[in-house]
Amino acid sequence: MITSNEQLDVVATFPGGSATFSAMSSQNQLLPLDDLLDEYGTDIKDKLGDLVNATTIIC
């Protein structure tokens, strides 16, 4: 789906190969969800707490 430019709601990243988080992020295949979580996902943030930051990239 990614190679055909279809939009995805959720995608799994894996520890090896081309589907790693860092590889997909560097190819702009992943988008930040910060603004969407702030607007629509406050209940998600409340339930997950600090786990929401588990896949945050700090530059």
N, CA and C atoms as an extended XYZ file, in Angstrom:
177
Properties=species:S:1:pos:R:3:atomname:S:1:resname:S:1:resid:I:1 pbc="F F F"
N         0.819       -1.189        0.000 N   MET     1
C         0.000        0.000        0.000 CA  MET     1
C         0.869        1.261        0.000 C   MET     1
N         1.984        1.196        0.697 N   ILE     2
C         2.858        2.365        0.754 CA  ILE     2
C         3.469        2.649       -0.611 C   ILE     2
N         3.905        1.621       -1.315 N   THR     3
C         4.541        1.836       -2.623 CA  THR     3
C         3.562        2.348       -3.661 C   THR     3
N         2.265        2.115       -3.467 N   SER     4
C         1.275        2.618       -4.419 CA  SER     4
C         0.639        3.920       -3.944 C   SER     4
N         1.239        4.542       -2.905 N   ASN     5
C         0.794        5.836       -2.372 CA  ASN     5
C        -0.623        5.828       -1.812 C   ASN     5
N        -1.086        4.664       -1.354 N   GLU     6
C        -2.376        4.619       -0.674 CA  GLU     6
C        -2.202        5.141        0.741 C   GLU     6
N        -3.226        5.824        1.248 N   GLN     7
C        -3.158        6.335        2.606 CA  GLN     7
C        -3.501        5.225        3.586 C   GLN     7
N        -2.758        5.176        4.685 N   LEU     8
C        -2.953        4.166        5.719 CA  LEU     8
C        -3.359        4.838        7.018 C   LEU     8
N        -4.180        4.168        7.801 N   ASP     9
C        -4.509        4.668        9.135 CA  ASP     9
C        -3.471        4.221       10.151 C   ASP     9
N        -3.067        2.962       10.058 N   VAL    10
C        -2.111        2.381       10.999 CA  VAL    10
C        -1.156        1.498       10.222 C   VAL    10
N         0.110        1.545       10.588 N   VAL    11
C         1.099        0.693        9.953 CA  VAL    11
C         2.054        0.181       11.032 C   VAL    11
N         2.444       -1.067       10.914 N   ALA    12
C         3.399       -1.649       11.855 CA  ALA    12
C         4.805       -1.437       11.335 C   ALA    12
N         5.721       -1.125       12.235 N   THR    13
C         7.130       -1.052       11.871 CA  THR    13
C         7.826       -2.247       12.515 C   THR    13
N         8.867       -2.711       11.881 N   PHE    14
C         9.543       -3.935       12.312 CA  PHE    14
C        11.008       -3.650       12.610 C   PHE    14
N        11.651       -4.521       13.391 N   PRO    15
C        13.039       -4.264       13.790 CA  PRO    15
C        14.075       -4.398       12.675 C   PRO    15
N        13.726       -4.926       11.524 N   GLY    16
C        14.720       -5.077       10.466 CA  GLY    16
C        14.137       -4.814        9.095 C   GLY    16
N        15.009       -4.619        8.143 N   GLY    17
C        14.579       -4.416        6.764 CA  GLY    17
C        14.103       -3.013        6.477 C   GLY    17
N        13.306       -2.883        5.420 N   SER    18
C        12.871       -1.559        4.976 CA  SER    18
C        11.680       -1.021        5.773 C   SER    18
N        11.123       -1.820        6.676 N   ALA    19
C         9.960       -1.379        7.439 CA  ALA    19
C        10.324       -0.950        8.863 C   ALA    19
N        11.581       -0.543        9.072 N   THR    20
C        11.942       -0.038       10.391 CA  THR    20
C        11.401        1.369       10.552 C   THR    20
N        11.187        1.763       11.788 N   PHE    21
C        10.661        3.096       12.055 CA  PHE    21
C        11.568        4.173       11.467 C   PHE    21
N        12.874        4.046       11.691 N   SER    22
C        13.796        5.074       11.210 CA  SER    22
C        13.858        5.121        9.683 C   SER    22
N        13.814        3.957        9.025 N   ALA    23
C        13.850        3.936        7.552 CA  ALA    23
C        12.593        4.567        6.970 C   ALA    23
N        11.449        4.213        7.521 N   MET    24
C        10.200        4.764        7.009 CA  MET    24
C        10.095        6.257        7.300 C   MET    24
N        10.583        6.664        8.456 N   SER    25
C        10.556        8.080        8.812 CA  SER    25
C        11.466        8.900        7.897 C   SER    25
N        12.656        8.391        7.618 N   SER    26
C        13.600        9.122        6.765 CA  SER    26
C        13.111        9.235        5.322 C   SER    26
N        12.213        8.349        4.918 N   GLN    27
C        11.646        8.399        3.566 CA  GLN    27
C        10.299        9.121        3.547 C   GLN    27
N         9.984        9.826        4.637 N   ASN    28
C         8.732       10.592        4.767 CA  ASN    28
C         7.494        9.724        4.561 C   ASN    28
N         7.572        8.474        5.004 N   GLN    29
C         6.430        7.576        4.899 CA  GLN    29
C         5.573        7.608        6.165 C   GLN    29
N         6.060        8.292        7.194 N   LEU    30
C         5.330        8.420        8.447 CA  LEU    30
C         5.119        9.901        8.741 C   LEU    30
N         4.007       10.226        9.324 N   LEU    31
C         3.706       11.612        9.672 CA  LEU    31
C         3.552       11.746       11.176 C   LEU    31
N         3.922       12.896       11.731 N   PRO    32
C         3.713       13.115       13.162 CA  PRO    32
C         2.212       13.207       13.472 C   PRO    32
N         1.831       12.669       14.601 N   LEU    33
C         0.424       12.675       15.005 CA  LEU    33
C         0.148       13.668       16.128 C   LEU    33
N         1.144       14.450       16.502 N   ASP    34
C         1.004       15.353       17.643 CA  ASP    34
C        -0.234       16.237       17.556 C   ASP    34
N        -0.383       16.945       16.448 N   ASP    35
C        -1.519       17.862       16.307 CA  ASP    35
C        -2.848       17.118       16.306 C   ASP    35
N        -2.897       15.957       15.644 N   LEU    36
C        -4.129       15.173       15.616 CA  LEU    36
C        -4.484       14.638       17.000 C   LEU    36
N        -3.472       14.192       17.743 N   LEU    37
C        -3.725       13.721       19.109 CA  LEU    37
C        -4.199       14.850       20.004 C   LEU    37
N        -3.612       16.029       19.836 N   ASP    38
C        -4.043       17.175       20.640 CA  ASP    38
C        -5.492       17.551       20.341 C   ASP    38
N        -5.878       17.463       19.073 N   GLU    39
C        -7.227       17.876       18.682 CA  GLU    39
C        -8.279       16.794       18.905 C   GLU    39
N        -7.960       15.553       18.546 N   TYR    40
C        -8.969       14.495       18.559 CA  TYR    40
C        -8.701       13.370       19.560 C   TYR    40
N        -7.501       13.307       20.097 N   GLY    41
C        -7.142       12.137       20.875 CA  GLY    41
C        -6.804       12.391       22.330 C   GLY    41
N        -7.446       13.371       22.941 N   THR    42
C        -7.118       13.649       24.335 CA  THR    42
C        -7.408       12.451       25.225 C   THR    42
N        -8.457       11.685       24.920 N   ASP    43
C        -8.745       10.492       25.727 CA  ASP    43
C        -7.656        9.434       25.542 C   ASP    43
N        -7.083        9.349       24.351 N   ILE    44
C        -5.981        8.416       24.098 CA  ILE    44
C        -4.768        8.832       24.917 C   ILE    44
N        -4.456       10.115       24.897 N   LYS    45
C        -3.313       10.611       25.656 CA  LYS    45
C        -3.516       10.394       27.149 C   LYS    45
N        -4.742       10.574       27.629 N   ASP    46
C        -5.032       10.357       29.052 CA  ASP    46
C        -4.819        8.903       29.439 C   ASP    46
N        -5.257        7.984       28.593 N   LYS    47
C        -5.138        6.553       28.898 CA  LYS    47
C        -3.702        6.047       28.772 C   LYS    47
N        -2.965        6.518       27.764 N   LEU    48
C        -1.610        6.029       27.531 CA  LEU    48
C        -0.552        6.753       28.349 C   LEU    48
N        -0.831        7.953       28.754 N   GLY    49
C         0.150        8.718       29.522 CA  GLY    49
C         1.454        8.882       28.758 C   GLY    49
N         2.571        8.594       29.426 N   ASP    50
C         3.892        8.761       28.805 CA  ASP    50
C         4.167        7.774       27.677 C   ASP    50
N         3.395        6.697       27.587 N   LEU    51
C         3.606        5.729       26.502 CA  LEU    51
C         3.354        6.343       25.126 C   LEU    51
N         2.602        7.434       25.075 N   VAL    52
C         2.370        8.138       23.808 CA  VAL    52
C         3.703        8.573       23.203 C   VAL    52
N         4.678        8.838       24.031 N   ASN    53
C         5.975        9.309       23.553 CA  ASN    53
C         6.924        8.184       23.156 C   ASN    53
N         6.467        6.952       23.163 N   ALA    54
C         7.338        5.811       22.883 CA  ALA    54
C         7.950        5.854       21.493 C   ALA    54
N         7.264        6.437       20.536 N   THR    55
C         7.797        6.492       19.170 CA  THR    55
C         8.089        7.919       18.731 C   THR    55
N         8.343        8.781       19.678 N   THR    56
C         8.680       10.164       19.353 CA  THR    56
C        10.148       10.253       18.953 C   THR    56
N        10.398       10.933       17.858 N   ILE    57
C        11.777       11.179       17.430 CA  ILE    57
C        12.171       12.548       17.931 C   ILE    57
N        13.257       12.613       18.677 N   ILE    58
C        13.761       13.882       19.187 CA  ILE    58
C        14.970       14.257       18.367 C   ILE    58
N        14.881       15.384       17.704 N   CYS    59
C        15.994       15.836       16.847 CA  CYS    59
C        16.838       16.871       17.538 C   CYS    59
